[in-house]
Amino acid sequence: NTLKISESTLYRWRTNNLISYQYTDKGNVLFSYSQLYRAIYNGIVTVRQIEKKDLLAAMTAFKDEVIRKSIAGKL
């Protein structure tokens, strides 16, 4: 889990319809990066003991790493 968010927190977000999501063919849950970022930024979703600025920084670092790997052909 990239953001160190517990499964129960993610489940709560889904069951309370706090952020949209979709299931993959294998049954995994996917959240849209931009929607998740916006939900954290606007305080729609929170994570106990992790400050908003730290969550947003972790999301940005994750996105940057995906882009770096994509450019390097390592995805």
DSSP file (Angstrom, degrees, kcal/mol; ACC not computed):
  #  RESIDUE AA STRUCTURE BP1 BP2  ACC     N-H-->O    O-->H-N    N-H-->O    O-->H-N    TCO  KAPPA ALPHA  PHI   PSI    X-CA   Y-CA   Z-CA
    1    1 A N    >         0   0    0      0, 0.0     3,-1.2     0, 0.0     6,-0.0   0.000 360.0 360.0 360.0 111.5    0.0    0.0    0.0
    2    2 A T  T 3   +     0   0    0      1,-0.3    60,-0.0     2,-0.1     0, 0.0   0.847 360.0  39.0 -57.1 -42.1    1.8    3.1   -1.3
    3    3 A L  T 3  S-     0   0    0      2,-0.1    -1,-0.3    56,-0.0     3,-0.1   0.405 106.2-119.4 -94.7   3.0    0.2    5.6    1.1
    4    4 A K    <   +     0   0    0     -3,-1.2     2,-0.5     1,-0.2    -2,-0.1   0.870  60.0 153.9  60.5  37.9    0.3    3.3    4.2
    5    5 A I        -     0   0    0      1,-0.0    -1,-0.2     2,-0.0    -2,-0.1  -0.848  44.6-116.7 -98.5 132.1   -3.5    3.5    4.4
    6    6 A S     >  -     0   0    0     -2,-0.5     4,-2.1     1,-0.1     3,-0.2  -0.230  15.9-119.2 -68.2 155.3   -5.2    0.5    6.1
    7    7 A E  H  > S+     0   0    0      1,-0.2     4,-2.6     2,-0.2     5,-0.2   0.863 115.2  56.5 -59.1 -37.0   -7.6   -1.8    4.2
    8    8 A S  H  > S+     0   0    0      2,-0.2     4,-2.3     1,-0.2    -1,-0.2   0.869 105.8  49.9 -67.3 -35.0  -10.3   -0.8    6.7
    9    9 A T  H  > S+     0   0    0      2,-0.2     4,-2.3     1,-0.2    -2,-0.2   0.932 112.2  47.0 -66.3 -45.4   -9.9    2.9    5.9
   10   10 A L  H  X S+     0   0    0     -4,-2.1     4,-2.0     1,-0.2    -2,-0.2   0.898 112.2  51.0 -62.0 -40.4  -10.1    2.2    2.2
   11   11 A Y  H  X S+     0   0    0     -4,-2.6     4,-3.0     1,-0.2     5,-0.2   0.913 109.1  50.9 -62.5 -43.4  -13.2    0.0    2.8
   12   12 A R  H  X S+     0   0    0     -4,-2.3     4,-2.1     1,-0.2    -2,-0.2   0.898 108.0  52.5 -62.0 -41.7  -14.8    2.8    4.8
   13   13 A W  H  <>S+     0   0    0     -4,-2.3     5,-2.7     1,-0.2     6,-0.7   0.907 113.4  44.7 -60.5 -41.2  -14.2    5.3    2.1
   14   14 A R  H ><5S+     0   0    0     -4,-2.0     3,-1.5     3,-0.2    -2,-0.2   0.945 113.9  47.0 -69.0 -48.0  -15.8    3.0   -0.4
   15   15 A T  H 3<5S+     0   0    0     -4,-3.0    -1,-0.2     1,-0.3    -2,-0.2   0.807 114.9  47.0 -67.7 -27.9  -18.8    2.0    1.7
   16   16 A N  T 3<5S-     0   0    0     -4,-2.1    -1,-0.3    -5,-0.2    -2,-0.2   0.343 108.8-125.9 -92.0   6.1  -19.5    5.7    2.6
   17   17 A N  T < 5 +     0   0    0     -3,-1.5    -3,-0.2     2,-0.1     3,-0.1   0.863  61.6 144.4  52.4  41.1  -19.1    6.7   -1.0
   18   18 A L  S   <S+     0   0    0     -5,-2.7     2,-0.3     1,-0.3    -4,-0.1   0.750  71.0  12.1 -80.1 -24.1  -16.5    9.3   -0.2
   19   19 A I  S    S-     0   0    0     -6,-0.7    -1,-0.3    -5,-0.0    -2,-0.1  -0.987  83.8-110.8-152.0 142.4  -14.5    8.7   -3.4
   20   20 A S        +     0   0    0     -2,-0.3    12,-0.6    -3,-0.1     2,-0.3  -0.375  40.7 169.3 -74.8 156.2  -15.3    6.8   -6.5
   21   21 A Y  E     -A   31   0A   0     10,-0.2     2,-0.3    -7,-0.1    10,-0.2  -0.929  19.1-147.3-153.4 171.0  -13.5    3.6   -7.4
   22   22 A Q  E     -A   30   0A   0      8,-2.0     8,-3.2    -2,-0.3     2,-0.4  -0.980  17.4-120.6-145.0 158.3  -13.7    0.7   -9.7
   23   23 A Y  E     -A   29   0A   0     -2,-0.3     6,-0.2     6,-0.2     2,-0.1  -0.784  22.7-135.5 -98.2 142.9  -12.9   -3.0   -9.7
   24   24 A T    >   -     0   0    0      4,-2.7     3,-1.7    -2,-0.4    -1,-0.0  -0.351  36.2 -96.2 -82.4 173.7  -10.3   -4.6  -11.9
   25   25 A D  T 3  S+     0   0    0      1,-0.3    -1,-0.1     2,-0.1    -2,-0.0   0.795 128.0  53.0 -59.8 -28.4  -11.0   -7.9  -13.7
   26   26 A K  T 3  S-     0   0    0      2,-0.1    -1,-0.3     1,-0.0    -3,-0.0   0.405 123.6-103.8 -89.9   2.2   -9.1   -9.6  -10.9
   27   27 A G  S <  S+     0   0    0     -3,-1.7     2,-0.1     1,-0.3    -2,-0.1   0.516  73.4 140.6  90.2   5.5  -11.3   -8.0   -8.2
   28   28 A N        -     0   0    0      1,-0.1    -4,-2.7    -5,-0.0     2,-0.4  -0.477  51.2-120.7 -77.2 154.3   -8.8   -5.4   -7.0
   29   29 A V  E     -A   23   0A   0     -6,-0.2     2,-0.4    -2,-0.1    -6,-0.2  -0.820  25.3-165.0 -99.2 133.7  -10.0   -1.9   -6.2
   30   30 A L  E     -A   22   0A   0     -8,-3.2    -8,-2.0    -2,-0.4     2,-0.4  -0.968   4.2-163.2-119.4 133.6   -8.7    1.1   -8.1
   31   31 A F  E     -A   21   0A   0     -2,-0.4     2,-0.3   -10,-0.2   -10,-0.2  -0.904  31.0-110.3-107.8 142.3   -9.0    4.7   -7.0
   32   32 A S     >  -     0   0    0    -12,-0.6     4,-2.7    -2,-0.4     5,-0.3  -0.543  21.1-137.3 -69.5 132.8   -8.4    7.5   -9.5
   33   33 A Y  H  > S+     0   0    0     -2,-0.3     4,-2.9     1,-0.2     5,-0.2   0.945 102.7  45.7 -56.2 -50.5   -5.2    9.4   -8.7
   34   34 A S  H  > S+     0   0    0      1,-0.2     4,-2.4     2,-0.2    -1,-0.2   0.885 114.3  47.4 -66.0 -38.1   -6.7   12.8   -9.3
   35   35 A Q  H  > S+     0   0    0      2,-0.2     4,-2.4     1,-0.2    -1,-0.2   0.899 113.9  47.6 -69.4 -39.2   -9.9   12.0   -7.4
   36   36 A L  H  X S+     0   0    0     -4,-2.7     4,-2.4     2,-0.2     5,-0.2   0.930 112.7  49.0 -65.8 -44.6   -8.0   10.6   -4.5
   37   37 A Y  H  X S+     0   0    0     -4,-2.9     4,-3.0    -5,-0.3    -2,-0.2   0.939 113.0  47.4 -58.4 -47.7   -5.7   13.6   -4.4
   38   38 A R  H  X S+     0   0    0     -4,-2.4     4,-2.6    -5,-0.2     6,-0.3   0.895 110.7  51.9 -61.9 -41.4   -8.6   16.0   -4.6
   39   39 A A  H  <>S+     0   0    0     -4,-2.4     5,-2.0     2,-0.2     6,-1.4   0.896 114.1  42.9 -64.4 -40.5  -10.5   14.2   -1.8
   40   40 A I  H ><5S+     0   0    0     -4,-2.4     3,-1.2     3,-0.2    -2,-0.2   0.944 114.5  50.5 -68.3 -47.4   -7.4   14.4    0.5
   41   41 A Y  H 3<5S+     0   0    0     -4,-3.0    -2,-0.2     1,-0.3    -1,-0.2   0.888 114.1  44.1 -57.7 -42.4   -6.7   18.0   -0.4
   42   42 A N  T 3<5S-     0   0    0     -4,-2.6    -1,-0.3    -5,-0.2    -2,-0.2   0.453 113.8-115.6 -85.4  -0.8  -10.3   19.0    0.3
   43   43 A G  T < 5S+     0   0    0     -3,-1.2    -3,-0.2    -4,-0.4    -4,-0.1   0.653  77.7 128.5  77.6  15.3  -10.5   17.1    3.5
   44   44 A I  S   <S+     0   0    0     -5,-2.0     2,-0.4    -6,-0.3    -4,-0.2   0.887  79.0  28.8 -68.7 -38.5  -13.2   14.7    2.2
   45   45 A V  S    S-     0   0    0     -6,-1.4     2,-0.3    -9,-0.2    -2,-0.2  -0.945  75.0-177.5-120.9 146.3  -11.1   11.8    3.3
   46   46 A T        -     0   0    0     -2,-0.4     2,-0.4    -3,-0.1     5,-0.1  -0.921  17.8-145.5-136.2 161.8   -8.6   11.7    6.1
   47   47 A V  B >   -B   50   0B   0      3,-0.5     3,-1.7    -2,-0.3     8,-0.1  -0.994  29.5-116.7-130.2 123.9   -6.2    9.2    7.6
   48   48 A R  T 3  S+     0   0    0     -2,-0.4     3,-0.1     1,-0.3    -2,-0.0  -0.306  95.6   9.0 -59.7 140.6   -5.6    9.2   11.4
   49   49 A Q  T 3  S+     0   0    0      1,-0.1     2,-0.4     0, 0.0    -1,-0.3   0.565 107.9  97.0  66.6  12.6   -2.1   10.0   12.4
   50   50 A I  B <  S-B   47   0B   0     -3,-1.7    -3,-0.5     4,-0.0    -1,-0.1  -0.978  71.9-132.9-129.0 121.0   -1.0   11.1    8.9
   51   51 A E    >>  -     0   0    0     -2,-0.4     4,-2.1     1,-0.1     3,-0.5  -0.364  18.9-118.7 -72.0 150.4   -1.1   14.8    8.1
   52   52 A K  H 3> S+     0   0    0      1,-0.2     4,-2.6     2,-0.2     5,-0.2   0.894 113.7  54.5 -54.0 -44.9   -2.7   15.9    4.9
   53   53 A K  H 3> S+     0   0    0      1,-0.2     4,-1.9     2,-0.2    -1,-0.2   0.849 108.1  50.0 -62.3 -33.7    0.5   17.4    3.6
   54   54 A D  H <> S+     0   0    0     -3,-0.5     4,-2.1     2,-0.2    -1,-0.2   0.882 110.7  48.9 -72.8 -38.2    2.4   14.1    4.2
   55   55 A L  H  X S+     0   0    0     -4,-2.1     4,-2.3     2,-0.2    -2,-0.2   0.931 112.8  47.7 -63.8 -45.6   -0.3   12.2    2.3
   56   56 A L  H  X S+     0   0    0     -4,-2.6     4,-2.2     1,-0.2    -2,-0.2   0.881 111.4  50.8 -64.9 -37.7   -0.2   14.6   -0.6
   57   57 A A  H  X S+     0   0    0     -4,-1.9     4,-2.4    -5,-0.2    -1,-0.2   0.896 109.9  50.3 -65.5 -39.8    3.6   14.5   -0.7
   58   58 A A  H  X S+     0   0    0     -4,-2.1     4,-2.2     2,-0.2    -2,-0.2   0.890 110.4  50.0 -65.5 -39.2    3.5   10.7   -0.8
   59   59 A M  H  X S+     0   0    0     -4,-2.3     4,-2.5     2,-0.2    -2,-0.2   0.912 111.2  48.4 -65.1 -42.2    1.0   10.7   -3.6
   60   60 A T  H  X S+     0   0    0     -4,-2.2     4,-2.6     2,-0.2    -2,-0.2   0.910 111.3  49.9 -64.6 -42.0    3.2   13.2   -5.6
   61   61 A A  H  X S+     0   0    0     -4,-2.4     4,-2.1     2,-0.2    -1,-0.2   0.898 110.8  50.4 -63.0 -40.6    6.3   11.0   -5.0
   62   62 A F  H  X S+     0   0    0     -4,-2.2     4,-2.3     2,-0.2    -2,-0.2   0.940 111.5  47.5 -62.1 -47.9    4.4    7.9   -6.2
   63   63 A K  H  X S+     0   0    0     -4,-2.5     4,-2.2     1,-0.2    -2,-0.2   0.914 111.6  50.8 -60.0 -44.2    3.2    9.7   -9.3
   64   64 A D  H  X S+     0   0    0     -4,-2.6     4,-2.6     1,-0.2    -1,-0.2   0.880 109.7  50.5 -62.4 -38.5    6.7   11.0  -10.1
   65   65 A E  H  X S+     0   0    0     -4,-2.1     4,-2.7     2,-0.2     5,-0.2   0.897 108.7  51.3 -67.2 -40.8    8.1    7.5   -9.6
   66   66 A V  H  X S+     0   0    0     -4,-2.3     4,-2.2     2,-0.2    -2,-0.2   0.919 112.1  47.3 -61.1 -43.1    5.6    6.0  -12.0
   67   67 A I  H  X S+     0   0    0     -4,-2.2     4,-2.5     2,-0.2    -2,-0.2   0.925 111.3  50.5 -64.7 -44.7    6.5    8.6  -14.6
   68   68 A R  H  X S+     0   0    0     -4,-2.6     4,-2.1     1,-0.2    -2,-0.2   0.930 113.0  45.9 -59.4 -46.2   10.2    8.0  -14.1
   69   69 A K  H  X>S+     0   0    0     -4,-2.7     5,-3.1     1,-0.2     4,-0.6   0.883 111.5  52.8 -65.2 -37.4    9.8    4.3  -14.6
   70   70 A S  H ><5S+     0   0    0     -4,-2.2     3,-0.8    -5,-0.2    -2,-0.2   0.924 110.5  46.3 -63.3 -44.9    7.6    4.8  -17.6
   71   71 A I  H 3<5S+     0   0    0     -4,-2.5    -1,-0.2     1,-0.2    -2,-0.2   0.875 113.2  49.7 -64.7 -37.7   10.2    7.0  -19.3
   72   72 A A  H 3<5S-     0   0    0     -4,-2.1    -1,-0.2    -5,-0.2    -2,-0.2   0.530 114.2-119.1 -80.3  -5.0   12.9    4.6  -18.5
   73   73 A G  T <<5S+     0   0    0     -3,-0.8    -3,-0.2    -4,-0.6    -2,-0.1   0.792  76.5 125.9  74.7  28.2   10.8    1.7  -19.9
   74   74 A K      <       0   0    0     -5,-3.1    -4,-0.2     1,-0.2    -5,-0.1   0.239 360.0 360.0-105.0  13.0   10.7   -0.2  -16.6
   75   75 A L              0   0    0     -6,-0.5    -1,-0.2    -5,-0.2    -5,-0.1   0.448 360.0 360.0 -91.9 360.0    6.9   -0.5  -16.2
